[in-house]
Amino acid sequence: MGYVKLSKAAIAGVSQFDLLYADTIVAIKLDTGTTPDSIKVSYLGGAVHEAVIVPAADLVQADVQALNEAVGLIGGGSGMIDVMLSQKVSEVTFS
């Protein structure tokens, strides 16, 4: 199992990063219909599951590419890899 490590905006008493599960990802897309612009990560499974990376300010298409590269480097292996996005992450939500 591999994970992508996302740096979070500094908040006292809160973890300084979130982990994003890197296995069974089928799509990573910029969502400009949110404020701020976020990234949606879709997972394969019995039903479509999504993680939404909510930034402190707008994310950009280059962030999607950075996330794609980080997931590709993991290649389904175990461990964790850092990804540097243009903004710190406020939260990662799963549905």
Secondary structure, DSSP 4 states (H G I P E B T S, - for coil): -EEEEEEB---TTS-SEEEEE-SSEEEEEEETTSSS-EEEEEE-SSS-EEEEEEESS---HHHHHHHHHHHHHHTT-SEEEEE--SS-EEEEEE-
